[in-house]
Structures are given as C-alpha cells and as structure tokens.
Amino acid sequence: MIDAGRCLRMAQKELGIASVVLAKKADSTPQQVVRWRAQKNMKLHTIETICNAMDISINDFLMY
C-alpha cells in the first residue's frame, strides 16, 4: 500500500513547494496541508486536488 502522506512530503521537498504555497494553490489552509502530510490514506479527490495544485500527474505523485 502506498503512503499518500509520504508521497506528499517527498513531492513537496523535491519540487520545493512550501505547505503555505500548496494550501493557497489548493484553495485550502496550511493546517489542512499538515493533516494531509500525516495521512497514510487519502481520497482520490484529495490527491487530484493536491496534484493539480502542484502541477503534477497522479502517477508522478504516487512515485514519490
């Protein structure tokens, strides 16, 4: 099973996207990004929102 929170942490690190910036692009809050980063599982809709905000594909996201 893939750890979605780990994928998010790694993608942010590699792409240099701060949580505050991601929150703004995802029309969310920095607190929500912190929760996303801690989750092992995410709904597909949440992953799509994150990927759109980071301008990457879901496949690329899952490779992190």
C-alpha positions in Angstrom: 0.0 0.0 0.0 1.2 3.5 -0.8 1.6 6.1 2.0 -0.1 9.2 0.4 1.2 11.5 3.1 4.8 10.4 2.5 4.3 10.9 -1.2 3.1 14.5 -0.5 6.1 15.2 1.8 8.5 13.9 -0.8 6.9 15.7 -3.7 6.9 19.0 -1.7 10.6 18.5 -0.9 11.7 17.6 -4.4 9.6 20.3 -6.1 10.4 22.9 -3.4 6.7 23.7 -2.7 6.1 25.1 0.8 2.9 24.0 2.7 1.6 27.6 2.7 2.0 27.9 -1.1 0.4 24.5 -1.6 -2.5 25.5 0.6 -3.1 28.6 -1.4 -2.9 26.9 -4.7 -5.3 24.1 -3.5 -7.7 26.7 -2.1 -7.2 25.2 1.4 -5.4 26.1 4.6 -1.9 25.4 5.9 -3.5 23.4 8.7 -5.2 21.1 6.2 -1.9 20.5 4.4 -0.4 19.5 7.7 -3.2 16.9 8.1 -2.7 15.7 4.5 1.0 15.2 5.2 0.2 13.0 8.2 -2.4 10.8 6.4 -1.4 7.4 5.1 -4.6 7.1 3.0 -6.4 9.8 1.0 -9.5 10.1 -1.1 -8.8 10.2 -4.8 -10.4 13.7 -4.9 -7.9 14.9 -2.4 -5.0 13.5 -4.4 -6.4 15.1 -7.5 -6.6 18.5 -5.7 -3.0 18.2 -4.5 -1.7 17.1 -7.9 -3.5 19.9 -9.7 -2.1 22.5 -7.2 1.4 21.0 -7.7 1.0 20.7 -11.4 2.0 17.0 -11.5 0.2 13.9 -12.6 -1.3 11.4 -10.1 1.2 8.8 -11.4 4.1 11.1 -10.7 2.7 11.9 -7.2 2.5 8.2 -6.4 6.1 7.6 -7.5 7.4 9.8 -4.7 
